[in-house]
Amino acid sequence: MFLQINVPVIVSFRAFQSLNYVVEACQRRGADMLERIAVIFQNIFDTVKVLEPIRSIKFNLIQKNTLHEVKTNIDHVFYSNDTFS
């Protein structure tokens, strides 16, 4: 009789442990997805920051001076404080 009383407690504890592992895995996956979304938004903001000042962009035809403007803006936005440039 003593063993019969304790068996459901052990089974329910193991079920709780396995449920806890599932919850932790979902939390890790959710955190990974949020980090990926944040990186995507940061890339969009960086792209807009670089391309916004350039008025001569025609996306079907990138001219040499437009490409030079893009490179200059990248240097200005991301590397303006570097002493090595």
Sequence and secondary structure as in RCSB ss.txt:
>XXXX:A:sequence
MFLQINVPVIVSFRAFQSLNYVVEACQRRGADMLERIAVIFQNIFDTVKVLEPIRSIKFNLIQKNTLHEVKTNID
HVFYSNDTFS
>XXXX:A:secstr
 HHHHHHHHHHHHHHHHHHHHHHHHHHHHHHHHHHHHHHHHHHHHHHHHHHTT    BTTB  HHHHHHHHHHHH
HHHHTT S  
